[in-house]
Amino acid sequence: MRNLTTYLILGLIALILAMSSVFIVNESQTALVLNLGKVVRSDLKPGLHFKWPMVEEVRKFDRRILTLDDAPERYLTREKKDVEVDFFVKWRIKNVTTFYRAASGGDEKAAKDRLAPIVKNALNNEINQLALQEVVSSSRSDLTHRLLANINVAAATLGVEVIDVRIKRINLPQDSEILKSVFNRMRAERTRVANQLRAEGKQGGEAISAEADRASQVILADAEREAQILRGEGDARAAELGAAAYGQDAEFYAFYRSLEAYRNSLADGKTTMVLDPDSEFLRYFRNDGK
């Protein structure tokens, strides 16, 4: 009975030792093995692994892409003007041994605390070389490319790799005089554009008005020319008809013309004429029997 108990105890110890010598690394993890605090194996792939029980210790880390989203920071442009930049960083563990040693035993928060100054310093160096207009309108892809090249040099000492740096917003601080100057510059630019459009519109209107006046003068001249032609033709026809009528009855035609002259001369009823009674103009007023 005593031997059976001993065997059971030994079997239980062996089972515990066997279970403590096996560990699993998940798909989203990487791991390293410590032997009395010294790294003996690192960058273990997902799957089943073995270790010496009681002697070796396993540390597992997330090998997925992680995010660093810090508070917005102020930077100075080339003209010494403040801008407030809000950004986030995508990073991952590249060398688990270096990460374990540099980040206080692989603490993710400690790694972020050390990575954030590296990113901010790189951003500061880039923005210091740009004017305010370039910072606001510069291509984000070009800026990201330059930032990654500079950041990863320093990030390698942490055993991490920065995948992407994205700028969410670039704002002007509300307590800065830059905001007022930018608004004034925008207002001046809009005013300049508006004045230019007004001048172009006025110029176009004057061109249209001049063309309309020219067309009007041409139309009036053509109409006057046509009217003169028609008047000439009418006078010629009237003269022709008058000549024909005069040829048929000269006396009647003379009488008719005299009546027309009387009517035109005395039409307003106020005209006073002083004439010789024997005047030819009063020929048909005389009663001499003819």
C-alpha positions as CSV (number, residue, x, y, z in Angstrom):
1,M,0.0,0.0,0.0
2,R,2.9,2.3,0.9
3,N,4.5,1.5,-2.5
4,L,1.3,2.3,-4.4
5,T,1.1,5.7,-2.6
6,T,4.7,6.4,-3.5
7,Y,4.0,5.5,-7.1
8,L,1.0,7.7,-7.2
9,I,2.9,10.6,-5.8
10,L,5.8,10.1,-8.2
11,G,3.3,9.8,-11.1
12,L,1.6,13.0,-10.1
13,I,4.9,14.8,-9.9
14,A,5.9,13.5,-13.3
15,L,2.6,14.6,-14.7
16,I,3.0,18.1,-13.2
17,L,6.5,18.3,-14.6
18,A,5.4,17.1,-18.0
19,M,2.6,19.6,-18.1
20,S,4.9,22.4,-16.9
21,S,7.4,21.6,-19.7
22,V,4.9,22.1,-22.5
23,F,3.5,25.5,-23.6
24,I,1.6,26.8,-26.6
25,V,2.2,29.9,-28.6
26,N,-1.0,31.3,-30.3
27,E,-1.2,32.7,-33.8
28,S,-1.3,36.2,-32.5
29,Q,1.8,35.8,-30.3
30,T,5.5,35.4,-30.3
31,A,7.5,34.2,-27.3
32,L,11.0,33.8,-25.8
33,V,12.3,31.4,-23.2
34,L,14.4,32.5,-20.2
35,N,16.8,30.2,-18.4
36,L,17.4,31.7,-14.9
37,G,16.7,35.2,-16.3
38,K,18.9,34.7,-19.4
39,V,17.3,34.6,-22.9
40,V,18.1,31.2,-24.4
41,R,15.4,31.1,-27.2
42,S,13.5,33.9,-28.9
43,D,11.0,34.6,-31.7
44,L,9.2,31.3,-31.1
45,K,6.7,30.6,-33.8
46,P,3.0,29.7,-33.1
47,G,2.6,26.1,-32.1
48,L,3.5,23.6,-29.3
49,H,6.9,24.0,-27.6
50,F,8.8,22.5,-24.7
51,K,10.9,23.9,-21.9
52,W,12.8,22.7,-18.8
53,P,10.3,22.8,-15.9
54,M,11.2,24.8,-12.9
55,V,14.3,26.2,-14.6
56,E,13.0,27.9,-17.8
57,E,10.4,30.6,-18.0
58,V,8.3,31.6,-21.0
59,R,7.3,35.2,-21.9
60,K,4.7,35.8,-24.6
61,F,4.1,39.0,-26.5
62,D,1.5,40.2,-29.0
63,R,3.0,40.1,-32.5
64,R,0.0,41.9,-34.2
65,I,0.2,45.5,-35.4
66,L,-0.3,47.8,-32.4
67,T,-1.4,51.4,-32.2
68,L,0.1,54.4,-30.4
69,D,-2.4,57.3,-30.3
70,D,-1.0,60.1,-28.2
71,A,-2.2,63.6,-27.4
72,P,-1.7,66.4,-30.0
73,E,1.6,68.1,-29.8
74,R,2.7,71.7,-30.7
75,Y,5.5,72.2,-33.1
76,L,7.2,75.3,-34.6
77,T,7.4,75.8,-38.3
78,R,10.4,77.4,-40.2
79,E,8.9,80.8,-39.5
80,K,8.6,80.0,-35.8
81,K,4.8,79.7,-35.9
82,D,2.9,77.2,-33.8
83,V,0.9,74.3,-35.3
84,E,-0.9,71.6,-33.3
85,V,-0.5,68.1,-34.8
86,D,-2.6,65.2,-33.9
87,F,-1.2,61.8,-35.1
88,F,-1.2,58.1,-34.5
89,V,1.4,55.4,-35.1
90,K,1.1,51.7,-36.2
91,W,3.9,49.5,-34.9
92,R,4.8,45.9,-34.1
93,I,7.5,43.9,-32.3
94,K,10.3,43.0,-34.7
95,N,13.0,41.6,-32.4
96,V,11.4,40.1,-29.3
97,T,14.8,39.8,-27.4
98,T,15.6,43.5,-27.9
99,F,12.0,44.4,-27.0
100,Y,12.2,42.4,-23.8
101,R,15.4,44.0,-22.7
102,A,14.5,47.6,-23.8
103,A,10.9,47.8,-22.6
104,S,11.3,46.7,-18.9
105,G,10.8,43.1,-19.5
106,G,8.6,43.5,-22.5
107,D,6.0,45.8,-21.0
108,E,3.8,47.3,-23.8
109,K,3.1,50.5,-22.0
110,A,6.8,51.1,-21.3
111,A,7.5,50.5,-25.0
112,K,4.9,53.1,-26.0
113,D,6.3,55.6,-23.5
114,R,9.7,55.2,-25.2
115,L,8.4,55.1,-28.7
116,A,6.3,58.3,-28.4
117,P,9.3,60.7,-27.9
118,I,11.0,59.1,-30.9
119,V,8.0,59.9,-33.1
120,K,7.5,63.4,-31.7
121,N,11.2,64.2,-32.2
122,A,11.1,63.1,-35.9
123,L,7.9,65.1,-36.4
124,N,9.5,68.1,-34.8
125,N,12.6,67.9,-37.1
126,E,10.4,67.6,-40.2
127,I,8.0,70.5,-39.3
128,N,10.9,72.7,-38.3
129,Q,12.1,72.6,-41.9
130,L,8.8,73.5,-43.4
131,A,6.9,76.8,-43.8
132,L,3.4,77.0,-42.4
133,Q,1.9,76.9,-45.9
134,E,3.9,73.8,-46.7
135,V,2.8,72.1,-43.5
136,V,-0.8,72.7,-44.2
137,S,-0.7,71.8,-47.9
138,S,2.3,69.4,-48.1
139,S,1.6,65.9,-49.4
140,R,1.0,63.6,-46.4
141,S,2.5,60.6,-48.2
142,D,5.8,62.3,-48.7
143,L,5.9,63.4,-45.1
144,T,5.0,59.9,-43.9
145,H,7.8,58.3,-46.0
146,R,10.4,60.6,-44.5
147,L,9.1,60.1,-41.0
148,L,9.3,56.3,-41.3
149,A,12.9,56.4,-42.5
150,N,13.9,58.5,-39.5
151,I,11.8,56.9,-36.8
152,N,12.7,53.3,-37.6
153,V,16.4,54.0,-37.1
154,A,15.8,54.9,-33.5
155,A,12.9,52.4,-33.0
156,A,15.3,49.5,-33.8
157,T,16.9,50.0,-30.4
158,L,13.5,49.1,-28.9
159,G,13.1,46.0,-31.0
160,V,10.1,47.4,-32.8
161,E,9.2,48.5,-36.3
162,V,7.0,51.4,-37.1
163,I,4.6,50.5,-40.0
164,D,2.9,53.8,-40.5
165,V,2.6,57.3,-39.1
166,R,-0.6,59.1,-39.9
167,I,-1.4,62.7,-39.3
168,K,-5.1,63.1,-38.4
169,R,-5.3,66.9,-38.1
170,I,-3.1,69.9,-38.3
171,N,-4.6,72.7,-36.4
172,L,-3.6,76.3,-35.5
173,P,-3.7,76.8,-31.7
174,Q,-6.7,78.9,-30.6
175,D,-4.6,81.1,-28.4
176,S,-2.1,81.9,-31.1
177,E,-1.9,85.0,-33.3
178,I,-1.4,82.8,-36.3
179,L,-5.1,82.0,-36.5
180,K,-6.0,85.6,-36.9
181,S,-3.2,86.2,-39.4
182,V,-4.3,83.1,-41.4
183,F,-7.9,84.3,-41.4
184,N,-6.8,87.8,-42.5
185,R,-4.7,86.3,-45.3
186,M,-7.6,84.1,-46.4
187,R,-9.9,87.1,-46.3
188,A,-7.4,89.1,-48.4
189,E,-7.1,86.3,-50.9
190,R,-10.8,85.9,-51.2
191,T,-11.2,89.7,-51.6
192,R,-8.5,89.7,-54.3
193,V,-10.2,86.9,-56.2
194,A,-13.6,88.7,-55.9
195,N,-12.1,91.9,-57.2
196,Q,-10.5,90.1,-60.0
197,L,-13.8,88.4,-60.9
198,R,-15.6,91.8,-60.7
199,A,-13.0,93.4,-63.0
200,E,-13.2,90.6,-65.5
201,G,-17.0,90.8,-65.4
202,K,-16.9,94.5,-65.9
203,Q,-14.5,94.1,-68.8
204,G,-16.7,91.5,-70.3
205,G,-19.8,93.7,-69.9
206,E,-18.1,96.6,-71.5
207,A,-17.0,94.4,-74.4
208,I,-20.6,93.1,-74.8
209,S,-22.0,96.7,-74.6
210,A,-19.5,98.0,-77.1
211,E,-20.4,95.1,-79.5
212,A,-24.1,95.8,-79.0
213,D,-23.6,99.6,-79.7
214,R,-21.6,98.7,-82.8
215,A,-24.3,96.3,-84.0
216,S,-27.0,98.9,-83.3
217,Q,-25.1,101.6,-85.3
218,V,-24.7,99.2,-88.2
219,I,-28.4,98.2,-88.1
220,L,-29.5,101.9,-87.9
221,A,-27.1,102.8,-90.8
222,D,-28.4,100.0,-92.9
223,A,-32.0,101.0,-92.1
224,E,-31.3,104.6,-92.9
225,R,-29.7,103.6,-96.2
226,E,-32.7,101.4,-97.0
227,A,-35.0,104.3,-96.0
228,Q,-33.1,106.8,-98.2
229,I,-33.4,104.4,-101.1
230,L,-37.1,103.9,-100.5
231,R,-37.6,107.7,-100.2
232,G,-35.7,108.2,-103.4
233,E,-37.7,105.6,-105.2
234,G,-41.0,107.1,-103.7
235,D,-40.0,110.7,-104.7
236,A,-39.1,109.5,-108.1
237,R,-42.4,107.7,-108.5
238,A,-44.3,110.7,-107.1
239,A,-42.5,112.9,-109.6
240,E,-43.3,110.5,-112.3
241,L,-47.0,110.4,-111.3
242,G,-47.1,114.2,-110.9
243,A,-45.6,114.7,-114.3
244,A,-48.1,112.3,-115.8
245,A,-51.0,114.2,-114.1
246,Y,-49.6,117.5,-115.1
247,G,-49.4,116.4,-118.6
248,Q,-53.1,115.4,-118.6
249,D,-54.5,118.7,-117.1
250,A,-51.9,121.4,-116.4
251,E,-54.4,123.9,-115.0
252,F,-56.0,121.5,-112.6
253,Y,-52.5,120.4,-111.4
254,A,-51.5,124.1,-110.8
255,F,-54.7,124.6,-108.9
256,Y,-54.1,121.5,-106.8
257,R,-50.6,122.6,-106.0
258,S,-51.7,126.0,-105.0
259,L,-54.3,124.5,-102.6
260,E,-51.5,122.4,-101.1
261,A,-49.4,125.5,-100.6
262,Y,-52.3,127.4,-99.0
263,R,-52.9,124.5,-96.6
264,N,-49.3,124.1,-95.6
265,S,-48.8,127.8,-95.1
266,L,-51.9,128.4,-93.0
267,A,-52.2,125.1,-91.2
268,D,-51.5,126.4,-87.7
269,G,-54.2,129.1,-88.0
270,K,-51.8,131.8,-86.6
271,T,-49.8,132.7,-89.6
272,T,-50.0,136.3,-90.9
273,M,-48.9,136.8,-94.5
274,V,-48.4,140.3,-96.2
275,L,-48.6,139.9,-99.9
276,D,-49.3,141.9,-103.0
277,P,-52.9,141.3,-104.2
278,D,-51.5,140.7,-107.6
279,S,-49.1,138.1,-106.3
280,E,-49.0,134.8,-108.2
281,F,-49.4,133.1,-104.8
282,L,-52.9,134.6,-104.6
283,R,-53.8,133.8,-108.2
284,Y,-56.7,131.5,-107.4
285,F,-58.2,134.0,-104.9
286,R,-58.8,136.6,-107.5
287,N,-62.2,136.6,-109.3
288,D,-61.2,137.9,-112.7
289,G,-63.5,135.7,-114.7
290,K,-60.8,133.1,-115.7
